[in-house]
Amino acid sequence: MLSKGIRNQYFATICANLATLIYGLSIGWLSPNLELLLSPATPLSSGPISSSEAGWIGSIGTVGCVIAVLICGWVAEIAGRKAALMLIGVTQLASWVIVIFASNLNMIYTFRILGGFAGGGTFSVIPMFVSEISEDRIRGSLGAVLSITCNIGILLGFILCYYLEYLTVTYIALAFCILFSVGCMFLPESPQYLFTKEKKDRAIRSLRFYRGEADNESSKFISEVAKFKEVGNVPKESTRRVQLHIKDLLNKATLKGILICVIVMMFHPMSGSVPLITFTDRIFRDSGSDLPPATCAMIVAAIQLVGSYVSSVTVDKAGRKVLLVTSAFGCAFCSATMGTYSFLNTNGFDLSFFKWIPVTTLSGLVFITAIGIGIVPFIIMPEILEPRVRGFVITWCLLEFHAVAFLVVKFFPSIVDRIGLYPVMWFFSCCCVLAALFVIFYVPETKGKSFEEITESLDSEKKAVPKRTSMDV
């Protein structure tokens, strides 16, 4: 991590992912503060909120996410990845300033929408930025930092909100926002983006920074410059009319890459971990756990953080496909177990010796989600999409991701009230099994491969389907 050739790549990745930590902090802020806003001790002068309003607070952030995917993706393509990161920083700063002055529900909604905007921006811009500045050999590990910092933020949010004053947490978040914005000011633009804009001199200086190269250029550096130039020549066609965009999207390898992205982006919201983090207190209460909700929430967040770290150190060793399959089957088992426990508890069975099951299975669910389906789809997307269609496809896949997450979070409480917790958990389990089967039979391995090798792999797999599985393994 401190070696000359890669330390600037790690520095830039960590700096950019401070935005992800801040977004995680806003997620961790939600669960404990929903209980506060529902209580007579609410800091809002308008009084306590209703359960329906709490549901809207939990889900309305995805509206900001959807807006961010459209705006930040456009800014990243027109003005650059660095400009998009700065936009995210300004939005996060504004969102936490609103909390200081929030006196009614509409201001909390605004905070959540702006926070969601920043979150949607981080998940659309940062994976692209990190993918474009990193070497092939560490691209997966750097991409997994997104999950680590987000989960650090969630855990930090739980801890701070349970033990510190309401406004104290806000001031800490503002300090992180300032640190992120200042740090991004000193980062060079993505070299690949600069090559696509034909800014050769700036691109080479940027590449030197991220590769730790001095004025004397090594053969490895020269070959990488040539590769970036070749990739950079392709996106020129993206400035043409929509008809050519459609033609580009109809390429066989590109179509397969798009289909993979569309499906794998549904893995995370359909695994059950998204409503678990949003409604942690309620789920543990409904499941029959005896542990205090605050303790359960912090246990879940800590285990999720450990899972994201495990993913970061294994994604470039075990491979993307192995992590996805393991994670999907593991989530299916945990959700099914939780559903079965809830079913037995609801029907009056004596489970006094099994009170440990809710915490164990739900902690296992978030851990296994964190090592695979929670982060690997965001790593795969920039890897399997050609540069000329990458921004466009990622934008729409993220729109799909946030739309599905919104529906799951918004309707989770009402569906649980109507039919119970166990059918919902069994449904999530079935979705995870289908996800694992899709990865086994259709998703290629991208570990350690260049963009050109991955595209060739998609093409060859189209032509030689019987050989695909053995080649991937």
C-alpha positions in Angstrom: 0.0 0.0 0.0 2.9 2.3 0.7 5.1 1.2 -2.2 5.9 4.0 -4.7 4.0 2.6 -7.6 0.6 2.3 -5.9 0.5 4.6 -2.9 -1.0 7.5 -4.8 -3.7 5.2 -6.1 -4.6 4.2 -2.5 -4.4 7.8 -1.4 -6.8 9.0 -4.1 -9.2 6.1 -3.5 -9.4 6.7 0.2 -9.8 10.5 -0.3 -12.6 10.0 -2.8 -14.3 7.4 -0.6 -14.6 9.9 2.3 -17.8 10.8 0.5 -18.9 7.2 0.9 -18.1 7.3 4.6 -20.2 10.4 5.0 -23.1 8.7 3.1 -22.7 5.7 5.4 -22.9 8.1 8.4 -26.2 9.4 7.1 -27.5 5.8 6.8 -26.4 5.0 10.3 -28.0 8.2 11.5 -31.4 7.0 10.2 -32.3 4.1 12.4 -31.6 5.5 15.9 -32.9 9.0 15.0 -36.2 7.6 13.6 -36.9 6.4 17.1 -36.0 9.9 18.4 -38.2 11.7 15.9 -41.1 9.3 16.8 -40.8 10.0 20.5 -41.9 13.1 22.6 -38.2 14.0 22.9 -38.1 14.9 19.2 -35.9 17.9 18.3 -38.5 19.0 15.8 -40.6 22.0 17.0 -43.5 20.6 14.9 -43.7 17.6 17.3 -43.3 13.8 16.9 -43.7 12.3 13.5 -46.1 9.4 12.6 -45.1 5.9 11.6 -46.1 6.7 8.0 -43.9 9.7 8.0 -41.0 7.6 9.4 -41.5 5.3 6.4 -41.2 8.2 4.0 -38.0 9.5 5.8 -36.5 6.0 5.4 -37.3 5.7 1.7 -37.3 9.3 0.3 -33.5 9.4 0.2 -33.7 7.1 -2.9 -35.4 10.0 -4.7 -32.2 12.0 -4.3 -30.2 8.9 -5.4 -32.1 8.8 -8.7 -31.6 12.5 -9.4 -27.9 12.1 -8.6 -27.4 9.3 -11.0 -28.7 11.4 -13.9 -26.9 14.7 -12.9 -23.6 13.3 -11.5 -23.2 10.9 -14.5 -23.7 13.8 -16.9 -21.3 16.0 -15.0 -18.7 13.2 -14.9 -18.8 12.9 -18.6 -19.0 16.6 -19.5 -16.8 18.3 -16.8 -14.9 15.3 -15.5 -14.8 12.9 -12.6 -13.2 15.4 -10.3 -15.9 18.0 -10.9 -18.5 15.4 -10.1 -16.7 14.5 -6.8 -16.7 18.2 -5.9 -20.5 18.4 -6.6 -21.0 15.5 -4.2 -19.0 17.3 -1.5 -21.0 20.5 -1.8 -24.3 18.6 -1.7 -23.2 16.6 1.4 -22.1 19.8 3.2 -25.5 21.4 2.4 -27.4 18.4 3.6 -25.8 18.4 7.1 -26.1 22.2 7.4 -29.9 21.7 7.0 -30.0 19.3 10.0 -28.6 22.1 12.3 -31.6 24.3 11.4 -34.2 21.5 10.9 -37.4 22.4 12.8 -40.0 20.5 10.8 -40.5 17.3 8.8 -40.0 19.0 5.4 -36.5 20.0 6.4 -35.7 16.4 7.4 -37.1 15.3 4.0 -34.7 17.8 2.3 -31.8 16.5 4.4 -32.6 12.9 3.3 -33.0 13.9 -0.4 -29.7 15.8 -0.5 -28.0 13.0 1.4 -29.5 10.5 -1.1 -28.2 12.7 -3.9 -24.7 12.5 -2.5 -25.0 8.8 -2.0 -26.2 8.2 -5.5 -23.4 10.3 -6.8 -20.8 8.3 -4.9 -22.0 5.0 -6.2 -22.1 6.3 -9.8 -18.9 8.4 -9.9 -16.4 6.8 -7.4 -16.4 3.2 -8.9 -15.8 4.8 -12.4 -13.0 7.1 -11.0 -11.3 4.3 -9.1 -11.5 1.9 -12.0 -9.9 4.5 -14.3 -6.9 5.4 -12.0 -6.0 1.9 -10.8 -3.8 -0.8 -12.2 -5.4 -4.1 -13.2 -3.7 -6.1 -10.4 -5.2 -4.0 -7.6 -8.4 -2.7 -9.3 -10.7 -5.1 -7.3 -9.1 -4.2 -3.9 -9.4 -0.5 -4.6 -13.0 -0.9 -5.8 -13.9 -2.7 -2.5 -12.8 0.4 -0.5 -16.2 1.8 -1.4 -17.9 -0.9 0.7 -15.4 -0.6 3.6 -15.8 3.2 4.0 -19.6 3.0 3.6 -19.8 0.4 6.4 -17.4 2.4 8.6 -19.7 5.3 8.2 -22.8 3.2 9.0 -21.1 1.8 12.2 -19.9 5.3 13.1 -23.4 6.6 12.6 -24.9 4.0 14.9 -22.3 4.6 17.6 -22.4 8.4 17.5 -26.1 8.7 17.3 -26.7 6.4 20.3 -24.1 8.0 22.6 -23.8 11.7 21.5 -26.1 14.6 21.3 -28.2 15.1 18.1 -26.3 18.2 16.9 -22.9 16.9 17.9 -23.1 14.2 15.3 -24.0 16.8 12.7 -20.9 18.8 13.5 -18.7 15.7 13.1 -20.3 15.0 9.8 -19.6 18.6 8.6 -16.0 18.2 9.5 -15.8 15.1 7.3 -17.5 17.0 4.5 -14.9 19.7 4.6 -12.0 17.2 4.7 -13.4 15.4 1.7 -13.8 18.6 -0.4 -10.3 19.9 0.4 -8.8 16.5 -0.4 -10.5 16.2 -3.7 -9.2 19.7 -4.7 -5.6 18.2 -4.8 -6.5 15.1 -6.8 -5.6 15.0 -10.5 -8.3 14.2 -13.0 -8.7 10.5 -14.2 -6.0 9.9 -16.9 -8.4 7.8 -18.9 -11.0 10.7 -19.0 -8.3 13.2 -20.0 -7.2 10.9 -22.9 -10.8 10.7 -24.1 -10.9 14.5 -24.1 -7.6 14.6 -26.1 -5.7 16.4 -23.3 -2.6 14.3 -23.7 -0.2 16.3 -21.6 -2.5 16.5 -18.6 -3.3 12.9 -19.0 0.3 11.8 -18.9 1.0 14.0 -15.9 -2.0 12.5 -14.2 -0.9 8.9 -15.0 2.6 9.7 -13.7 1.0 10.8 -10.4 -1.1 7.7 -10.0 1.7 5.3 -11.0 4.4 7.1 -9.0 6.5 7.7 -12.1 9.2 10.4 -12.3 10.3 12.1 -15.6 12.2 8.9 -16.6 9.5 6.7 -18.1 9.7 2.9 -17.7 8.7 0.5 -20.4 5.7 -0.5 -18.3 4.6 3.2 -18.1 5.1 3.7 -21.8 3.0 0.6 -22.6 0.3 1.8 -20.2 0.2 5.2 -21.9 -0.3 3.5 -25.2 -3.1 1.4 -23.8 -4.9 4.5 -22.4 -4.5 6.2 -25.7 -6.1 3.3 -27.5 -9.0 3.2 -25.1 -9.3 7.0 -25.2 -9.8 7.0 -29.0 -12.9 4.9 -28.7 -15.2 7.3 -26.8 -15.0 10.0 -29.5 -17.9 8.3 -31.1 -20.0 9.0 -28.0 -20.3 12.6 -29.1 -22.3 11.5 -32.2 -26.0 11.2 -32.5 -28.3 8.9 -30.6 -28.6 6.5 -33.5 -24.9 5.6 -33.2 -25.4 5.1 -29.4 -28.0 2.6 -30.1 -25.8 0.8 -32.7 -23.0 0.6 -30.1 -25.4 -0.9 -27.5 -26.4 -3.6 -30.0 -22.9 -5.1 -30.1 -23.1 -8.7 -28.9 -20.5 -8.4 -26.2 -21.9 -5.1 -25.1 -25.5 -6.5 -24.9 -24.3 -9.3 -22.7 -22.4 -6.9 -20.5 -25.5 -4.7 -20.1 -27.7 -7.7 -19.3 -25.2 -8.8 -16.6 -25.1 -5.3 -15.1 -28.9 -5.0 -15.1 -29.4 -8.2 -13.2 -26.5 -8.1 -10.8 -27.5 -4.6 -9.7 -30.7 -6.1 -8.3 -28.8 -8.6 -6.0 -28.2 -6.2 -3.2 -31.6 -4.6 -2.7 -33.3 -8.0 -3.2 -31.1 -9.7 -0.6 -32.9 -8.2 2.4 -29.9 -6.3 3.8 -31.2 -2.9 2.7 -34.4 -2.9 4.8 -32.4 -4.6 7.6 -30.1 -1.6 7.9 -32.9 0.9 7.5 -35.3 -0.7 10.0 -32.7 -2.5 12.3 -34.6 -1.7 15.5 -38.0 -2.9 14.2 -36.7 -6.2 12.7 -35.0 -7.3 15.8 -38.0 -6.4 17.9 -40.4 -8.3 15.5 -38.1 -11.3 15.4 -38.3 -11.8 19.2 -34.7 -10.9 20.1 -34.0 -10.0 23.7 -31.0 -7.8 23.0 -31.5 -4.0 23.1 -32.0 -2.6 19.6 -28.9 -0.3 19.9 -26.7 -3.3 20.7 -28.1 -5.3 17.8 -27.7 -2.4 15.4 -24.0 -1.9 16.4 -23.3 -5.6 16.2 -24.8 -5.7 12.7 -22.9 -2.7 11.5 -19.6 -4.0 12.9 -20.0 -7.4 11.3 -20.9 -5.7 8.0 -17.7 -3.7 8.2 -15.7 -6.9 8.8 -17.4 -8.4 5.8 -16.4 -5.5 3.5 -12.8 -5.8 4.7 -12.8 -9.5 3.9 -14.1 -8.6 0.4 -11.3 -6.1 -0.1 -8.6 -8.6 0.6 -10.1 -11.5 -1.3 -11.7 -9.9 -4.4 -8.4 -9.9 -6.3 -7.5 -13.4 -5.0 -10.6 -15.5 -4.9 -12.2 -13.6 -7.8 -15.5 -11.8 -8.4 -17.5 -14.8 -9.4 -16.6 -16.9 -6.3 -17.5 -14.1 -4.0 -20.8 -13.5 -5.7 -21.9 -17.1 -5.7 -20.7 -17.7 -2.1 -22.5 -14.5 -0.9 -25.7 -15.2 -2.7 -26.1 -18.7 -1.4 -25.0 -17.5 2.1 -27.7 -14.8 2.1 -30.3 -17.3 0.9 -29.5 -19.6 3.9 -29.5 -16.7 6.4 -32.8 -15.3 5.1 -34.4 -18.7 5.1 -33.3 -19.4 8.7 -34.5 -16.0 9.9 -37.9 -16.7 8.1 -38.2 -20.1 9.7 -37.4 -18.7 13.2 -40.0 -15.9 12.7 -42.6 -18.5 11.5 -42.1 -20.7 14.5 -42.1 -17.7 16.9 -45.3 -16.3 15.4 -47.1 -19.7 15.7 -46.3 -20.1 19.4 -43.4 -22.5 19.5 -41.1 -22.4 22.5 -37.9 -20.8 21.2 -36.4 -19.8 24.6 -33.2 -21.7 23.8 -32.9 -20.2 20.4 -33.0 -16.4 21.2 -29.5 -16.1 19.6 -30.8 -17.0 16.2 -32.1 -13.5 15.1 -28.8 -11.7 15.9 -26.7 -14.5 14.5 -28.6 -15.0 11.2 -29.2 -11.3 10.5 -25.5 -10.6 11.3 -24.5 -13.4 9.0 -26.8 -11.9 6.3 -25.1 -8.5 6.4 -21.6 -10.1 6.6 -22.2 -12.3 3.6 -23.8 -9.5 1.7 -20.8 -7.2 2.4 -18.2 -9.7 1.0 -20.0 -10.2 -2.3 -23.3 -9.0 -3.6 -23.1 -5.7 -1.6 -20.0 -4.5 -3.4 -18.9 -6.8 -6.3 -21.6 -5.6 -8.7 -20.2 -2.1 -8.4 -16.7 -3.5 -9.2 -17.9 -5.6 -12.2 -19.9 -2.8 -13.9 -17.0 -0.6 -15.0 -15.0 -3.7 -15.8 -17.3 -5.4 -18.3 -18.6 -2.3 -20.1 -16.8 -0.7 -23.0 -15.7 2.8 -22.3 -17.9 4.4 -25.0 -21.1 3.0 -23.3 -19.9 2.8 -19.7 -21.3 6.0 -18.4 -24.7 5.6 -20.1 -25.2 2.1 -18.9 -24.0 2.6 -15.4 -26.3 5.6 -15.1 -29.4 3.5 -16.0 -28.3 0.5 -13.9 -27.9 2.8 -10.9 -31.4 4.2 -11.6 -32.7 0.7 -11.5 -30.8 -0.1 -8.3 -32.2 2.9 -6.5 -35.7 2.3 -7.8 -35.7 -1.2 -6.5 -34.2 -0.1 -3.2 -36.9 2.5 -2.9 -39.7 0.0 -3.5 -38.2 -2.5 -1.0 -37.7 0.1 1.8 -41.0 1.9 1.2 -43.2 -1.2 1.2 -41.3 -3.4 3.6 -43.0 -2.1 6.8 -46.5 -2.3 5.3 -46.0 -5.8 3.8 -44.6 -7.1 7.1 -47.6 -5.7 8.9 -49.9 -7.4 6.5 -48.4 -10.9 6.0 -45.7 -11.1 8.7 -41.9 -11.1 8.6 -41.3 -14.8 7.7 -42.8 -14.7 4.1 -40.8 -11.6 3.3 -37.5 -13.3 4.5 -38.4 -16.4 2.5 -39.0 -14.3 -0.6 -35.5 -12.7 -0.1 -34.0 -16.2 0.2 -35.5 -17.3 -3.1 -34.2 -14.2 -4.8 -30.7 -14.9 -3.6 -30.8 -18.5 -4.9 -31.8 -17.2 -8.3 -28.9 -14.7 -8.1 -26.4 -17.4 -7.4 -27.6 -19.5 -10.3 -27.4 -16.6 -12.7 -23.8 -15.9 -11.7 -22.8 -19.5 -12.1 -24.1 -19.9 -15.6 -23.8 -16.4 -17.1 -21.3 -14.0 -15.3 -17.7 -14.2 -16.5 -14.7 -13.9 -14.2 -12.9 -10.5 -14.5 -10.2 -10.8 -11.9 -6.9 -9.4 -13.1 -8.1 -8.9 -16.7 -7.7 -5.8 -18.8 -10.7 -4.1 -20.4 -9.7 -5.6 -23.8 -9.4 -9.2 -22.3 -12.8 -8.9 -20.7 -14.4 -7.8 -23.9 -12.8 -10.6 -25.8 -13.9 -13.0 -23.1 -17.5 -11.9 -23.5 -17.3 -12.3 -27.3 -15.7 -15.7 -27.1 -18.3 -16.9 -24.6 -21.0 -15.9 -27.0 -19.4 -18.0 -29.7 -18.4 -21.0 -27.5 -21.1 -21.4 -24.8 -20.3 -25.0 -23.9 -16.7 -24.0 -22.8 -17.7 -20.9 -20.8 -18.1 -22.4 -17.3 -14.8 -24.3 -17.3 -12.9 -21.3 -18.7 -14.3 -19.0 -16.1 -13.5 -21.3 -13.2 
